[in-house]
Amino acid sequence: MMRGPKAIATAVRRKDGTIVYRKKTLDEKKNKWFKMPFIRGVLALFDAMVIGTKELIFASNQAGEEEEQLSDKEVMGTVSMSLIIGIGVFMVIPSLVGGLVFKDNKLMANIIEAAIRLIMFLGYIWGISFFKDVRRVFEYHGAEHKSIYNYEMEKALEVENAKTCTRFHPRCGTSFLLLVMFISILVFSIVDFIFPVPDNKFLLIVYKIFTRIPFVPVVAGISFEIQRWTSYHLNNIIGKMIAGPGLLLQKITTKEPDESQLEVALVALKVALGQEVTNAVEVEN
């Protein structure tokens, strides 16, 4: 799946080897919000989850693995539940553990919270990387990055050109999530120093829920802007230091793609950019 200035395109290779794609034109009014600093980070995250779920279902259907259709309401329900589970597991639970272990030391509580969150996140990414299907997804992830670099280098969008590009990209989604982990340390530490942390266990649970969940959009907004800045300042030592951990993480979340995977990624990119494709067939939305 690729997002261009005016459209989103998803390309899939069917079992018979043919490549099919579908294109969705973006709402211009909605796009204005995606240009507003800090707000665009939150919107991009949620929008990517909603659109990503829909396009994943489309891809599975075209690949012949699924025959499932979900309504917009069902997709929103799936995304909302995923967000609740993700925030609960990676935000609230680590915060509760840190708060219960270090009741009288806010700084240590936040350090432990961050350490647990980071270990859980990296452990999850590393664990799923051993699954065969996930590895294939990571190969297509690598193809996506190589194709985007091919475009940014202003070379013809061809497999041979994309093959020479690196699979590590500073604006990667998993790099963004890792940055969220680090920014949350700063934001939640400030929150805990502003508001009194209760000693009672039940009240502590309530406090953690009502101070972590509402500030997740703040963390996401700040992280998005920092990632955006670093992607254009990789020659700057500060930019390198910030982008470095995310690029290292991509050694797990991206794998070297083959030529057939690069071909699919380039079709999606060309369609998203409004360019003509001759090696793929458009299907109905």
C-alpha atoms as one frame of an Amber mdcrd trajectory, in Angstrom:
protein
   0.000   0.000   0.000   1.301   3.445  -0.971  -0.012   6.908  -0.156   0.506
   9.695  -2.648  -0.450  13.387  -2.510  -3.932  12.730  -3.910  -4.531   8.984
  -3.745  -3.879   5.725  -1.937  -3.082   2.620  -3.964  -2.830  -1.031  -2.996
  -1.232  -3.591  -5.309  -1.384  -7.366  -4.880   0.067 -10.321  -6.776  -2.523
 -13.030  -7.285  -1.737 -16.735  -7.204  -1.627 -16.847 -11.025   1.156 -14.237
 -10.989  -0.846 -11.262 -12.245  -0.699  -7.958 -10.333  -3.941  -6.176  -9.531
  -4.452  -2.842  -7.829  -7.120  -0.487  -6.590  -6.926   3.249  -6.174  -8.739
   5.500  -3.715  -8.790   9.256  -4.217  -8.126  11.227  -1.046 -10.600  13.775
   0.285  -9.063  17.221  -0.256 -10.880  18.736   2.751  -9.668  15.924   4.984
  -6.139  16.319   3.638  -5.942  19.896   4.985  -5.879  18.535   8.543  -2.932
  16.322   7.615  -0.876  19.455   6.981  -1.330  20.856  10.499   1.688  20.229
  12.781   1.092  17.888  15.762  -2.529  17.251  14.747  -1.404  15.468  11.579
   0.579  12.922  13.575  -2.471  11.727  15.487  -4.669  11.723  12.387  -2.051
   9.904  10.311  -1.717   7.166  12.930  -5.447   6.503  13.249  -6.077   6.934
   9.514  -3.292   4.478   8.702  -4.863   1.890  10.991  -8.348   2.279   9.471
  -7.166   2.320   5.860  -4.550  -0.343   6.563  -7.189  -2.726   7.915  -9.400
  -2.216   4.861  -6.514  -2.644   2.434  -5.265  -5.732   4.250  -8.663  -7.362
   3.790  -8.631  -6.377   0.108  -5.128  -7.816  -0.320  -6.089 -11.101   1.363
  -9.160 -11.442  -0.849  -7.174 -10.797  -4.018  -4.417 -13.193  -2.985  -7.046
 -15.894  -2.546  -6.470 -16.356   1.155  -9.700 -14.830   2.456 -13.212 -14.065
   1.278 -14.129 -11.563   3.942 -15.899  -8.236   3.688 -16.224  -5.882   6.651
 -18.470  -2.860   6.907 -17.028   0.536   7.837 -18.566   0.119  11.283 -16.868
  -3.272  11.733 -13.523  -1.867  10.591 -13.817   1.030  13.041 -14.698  -1.426
  15.788 -11.649  -3.569  14.964  -9.329  -0.557  14.919 -10.782   0.851  18.138
 -10.381  -2.477  19.913  -6.798  -2.779  18.624  -6.016   0.698  19.953  -7.531
  -0.083  23.346  -5.581  -3.349  23.642  -2.359  -1.728  22.388  -2.615   1.232
  24.774  -3.575  -1.065  27.633  -0.696  -3.505  27.075   2.064  -1.080  26.064
   1.068   2.053  27.980  -1.135   1.400  31.013   0.255  -1.947  32.297   3.955
  -0.863  32.276   2.902   2.360  33.991   1.039   0.468  36.697   3.993  -1.826
  37.359   6.404   1.113  37.599   4.027   3.020  39.893   3.492   0.057  42.211
   7.194  -0.838  42.478   8.389   2.740  43.067   5.530   4.496  44.851   7.677
   7.226  46.365  10.055   7.841  43.482   8.360   9.289  40.394  11.543   9.378
  38.329  12.393   5.702  38.949   8.750   4.747  38.389   8.847   6.331  34.937
  12.223   4.787  34.097  10.922   1.313  35.004   7.714   2.021  33.098   9.716
   2.954  29.992  12.048  -0.041  30.326   9.133  -2.500  30.574   7.347  -0.856
  27.644  10.458  -0.980  25.467  11.252  -4.616  26.327   7.665  -5.674  25.596
   7.614  -3.815  22.275  10.991  -5.096  21.054  10.199  -8.596  22.298   6.925
  -8.611  20.377   8.561  -7.411  17.145  11.421  -9.887  17.489   9.072 -12.767
  18.341   6.723 -12.387  15.376   9.682 -12.038  12.987  10.186 -15.827  13.188
   6.792 -16.553  11.610   7.036 -17.399   7.913   4.061 -15.229   6.894   5.335
 -12.284   8.921   8.765 -12.583   7.314   7.094 -12.267   3.920   5.298  -9.148
   5.151   8.665  -7.765   6.264  10.055  -8.484   2.775   7.263  -6.418   1.241
   8.005  -3.771   3.865  11.566  -3.703   2.541  10.231  -3.446  -1.024   8.106
  -0.470   0.018  11.100   1.378   1.464  13.313   0.633  -1.543  10.620   1.864
  -3.923  10.134   5.097  -1.983  13.887   5.728  -1.965  13.904   5.032  -5.705
  11.324   7.821  -6.122  13.104  10.230  -3.755  16.335   9.755  -5.700  14.394
  10.935  -8.776  15.275   7.860 -10.802  12.896   5.977 -13.097  10.605   3.751
 -11.051  12.036   0.429 -12.190  12.992  -2.777 -10.410  16.675  -2.443 -11.323
  16.852   1.029  -9.786  14.892   0.041  -6.662  17.203  -2.945  -6.057  20.157
  -0.607  -5.472  18.342   1.372  -2.759  18.551   0.723   0.966  15.617  -0.882
   2.760  16.087   1.353   5.821  13.951   4.511   5.729  13.801   7.214   8.439
  10.014   7.741   8.086   9.158   4.091   8.724   6.045   3.290  10.791   7.865
   0.952  13.173  10.535   3.601  13.718   7.716   5.975  14.603   6.371   3.529
  17.208   9.826   3.170  18.737  10.109   6.950  18.935   6.712   7.001  20.665
   8.189   4.738  23.346  10.981   7.220  24.055   8.862  10.388  23.875   6.351
   8.843  26.276   9.073   8.805  28.956   9.359  12.587  28.822   5.631  13.337
  28.487   4.452  10.944  31.210   7.224  12.057  33.572   6.061  15.654  33.209
   2.450  14.550  33.774   3.393  12.705  36.986   5.264  15.709  38.312   2.338
  18.025  37.594  -0.421  15.844  39.056  -0.296  14.157  42.491   0.115  10.373
  42.211  -2.222   8.557  44.675  -0.890   5.942  47.112  -4.028   3.814  47.094
  -3.704   0.915  44.581  -7.205   1.288  43.165  -6.850   5.050  42.798  -3.423
   4.502  41.233  -5.006   2.299  38.551  -7.626   4.962  37.858  -4.956   7.665
  37.790  -2.767   5.743  35.332  -5.673   5.099  32.970  -6.835   8.712  32.993
  -3.352  10.197  32.622  -1.910   7.757  30.069  -4.716   7.267  27.549  -5.594
  10.988  27.050  -1.928  11.893  26.547  -1.238   9.201  23.917  -2.317  11.622
  21.123   0.109  14.210  22.553   2.929  11.663  22.457   1.991  10.618  18.914
   1.833  14.223  17.702   5.236  15.127  19.120   6.814  11.900  17.849   5.491
  12.468  14.325   6.980  15.965  14.139  10.342  14.817  15.498  10.490  11.920
  13.032   9.564  14.231  10.183  12.331  16.660  11.159  15.001  13.971  11.522
  14.142  12.450   8.116  15.249  15.715   6.495  18.278  16.242   8.747  20.112
  12.918   8.679  23.365  14.769   8.030  22.881  16.534  11.365  24.389  14.697
  14.360  21.211  15.187  16.407  19.083  13.907  13.542  21.301  10.828  13.241
  21.109  10.103  16.965  17.303  10.317  16.986  16.815   8.291  13.796  19.487
   5.702  14.654  17.480   3.358  16.939  14.568   3.249  14.478  16.865   2.426
  11.575  18.430  -0.378  13.629  14.964  -1.743  14.423  14.297  -1.968  10.690
  16.913  -4.720  10.489  14.148  -6.832  12.048  11.009  -5.273  10.527  12.311
  -5.183   6.943  13.901  -7.966   4.920  15.499  -7.932   1.489  12.726  -8.309
  -1.126  12.978 -10.214  -4.388  12.295  -8.689  -7.805   8.661  -9.827  -7.882
   7.980  -8.051  -4.584   9.674  -4.882  -5.801   7.516  -5.018  -8.922   4.343
  -5.039  -6.813   5.569  -2.172  -4.622   6.448  -0.073  -7.669   2.982  -0.624
  -9.163   1.369   0.682  -5.963   3.705   3.678  -5.878   3.124   4.591  -9.526
  -0.652   4.396  -9.128  -0.538   6.500  -5.934   1.505   9.121  -7.804  -0.886
   9.130 -10.744   1.581   7.501 -13.149   0.612   5.005 -15.820   1.183   1.272
 -15.232   1.233  -1.371 -17.943   2.000  -4.516 -15.937  -1.052  -4.525 -13.663
  -4.847  -4.554 -13.848  -7.153  -2.249 -11.911 -10.011  -3.847  -9.991 -13.181
  -2.380  -8.546 -13.035  -0.714  -5.118
